[in-house]
Amino acid sequence: MSQLPHERQEVVKKLQTVIRKSLPKGFEEGINYNMIGYYVPHSKYPDGYHCNPKLPLPFMNLASQKNSINLYHSGIYAKKELYDWFVAEYPKYSKRKLDMGKSCIRFKKLDDIPYELITELCAKMTVNEWVSIYESVVKKK
């Protein structure tokens, strides 16, 4: 965190606060894939991540990249209804064009991050729902 420019530190800290307050109980925060990660711990899902069972099951990650701050949300990737909801809601919260990949939401303009929408997104999926979707959709691939 201390290696980030000051304006990015403030944004990342605010995003962390939003995520911590909004994620349903059961997710944990730590460093995952060299990013701030939110995941299902082994105590709740002992199988871990199928690509590397030693790792907990990832759910969200937050990273400061060269040109943007990125929020990775596995639920958006795995549940089309959630993806569709987010895409439809985004213009209500931001005047900027949505810059998004399969699970990555990129914020290039730090002054226009839709914190309220991220709050809603974080609250939309419980640990149990994520594990169920993961096992039925992602893990089978």
JORAHU-V968523 format. One record per backbone hydrogen bond with DSSP energy under -0.5 kcal/mol. NH is the residue of the N-H (numbers start at 1). CO is the residue of the C=O. E is the energy in kcal/mol with one decimal. If there is no record, write none. Layout:
NH&CO&E ; NH&CO&E
This chain:
4&1&-1.7 ; 8&5&-0.8 ; 9&5&-2.3 ; 10&6&-2.0 ; 11&7&-1.3 ; 12&8&-2.9 ; 13&9&-2.6 ; 14&10&-2.1 ; 15&11&-2.7 ; 16&12&-2.7 ; 17&13&-2.2 ; 18&14&-2.5 ; 19&15&-2.8 ; 20&16&-3.0 ; 21&17&-2.3 ; 22&18&-1.6 ; 23&19&-2.7 ; 24&122&-0.6 ; 27&24&-1.2 ; 28&39&-2.8 ; 30&37&-2.2 ; 32&30&-0.6 ; 32&35&-2.9 ; 35&32&-1.1 ; 36&62&-1.8 ; 37&30&-4.1 ; 37&35&-0.5 ; 38&60&-3.1 ; 39&28&-2.3 ; 40&57&-3.1 ; 41&26&-0.6 ; 41&39&-0.7 ; 44&41&-1.7 ; 45&41&-2.2 ; 48&45&-1.7 ; 49&52&-0.7 ; 49&55&-2.2 ; 52&49&-1.1 ; 55&52&-2.7 ; 57&40&-1.5 ; 58&56&-0.6 ; 59&38&-2.0 ; 60&38&-2.4 ; 61&72&-2.1 ; 62&36&-2.5 ; 63&70&-2.5 ; 65&63&-0.7 ; 65&68&-2.8 ; 69&107&-2.2 ; 70&63&-3.2 ; 70&68&-0.5 ; 71&105&-2.5 ; 72&61&-2.9 ; 72&70&-0.5 ; 73&71&-0.5 ; 73&103&-2.7 ; 74&59&-3.1 ; 76&73&-0.7 ; 77&73&-1.1 ; 78&74&-2.1 ; 79&75&-2.2 ; 80&78&-0.6 ; 82&79&-0.8 ; 83&79&-2.0 ; 84&80&-3.1 ; 85&81&-2.2 ; 86&82&-2.5 ; 87&83&-2.6 ; 88&84&-2.1 ; 89&85&-2.3 ; 90&86&-2.3 ; 91&87&-0.6 ; 92&89&-1.8 ; 93&89&-0.6 ; 93&90&-1.9 ; 94&90&-1.4 ; 100&98&-0.7 ; 101&104&-2.9 ; 105&71&-2.8 ; 105&103&-0.5 ; 106&99&-3.0 ; 106&104&-0.6 ; 107&69&-2.5 ; 108&106&-0.6 ; 110&108&-0.8 ; 112&109&-1.8 ; 113&110&-0.6 ; 114&112&-0.5 ; 115&113&-1.9 ; 118&114&-2.2 ; 119&115&-2.3 ; 120&116&-2.0 ; 121&117&-2.7 ; 122&118&-2.6 ; 123&119&-1.4 ; 124&120&-0.6 ; 124&121&-1.2 ; 125&122&-0.7 ; 127&25&-0.5 ; 130&126&-2.5 ; 131&127&-2.7 ; 132&128&-2.2 ; 133&129&-2.7 ; 134&130&-3.0 ; 135&131&-2.6 ; 136&132&-2.0 ; 137&133&-2.9 ; 138&133&-0.9 ; 139&134&-3.4 ; 141&138&-1.3
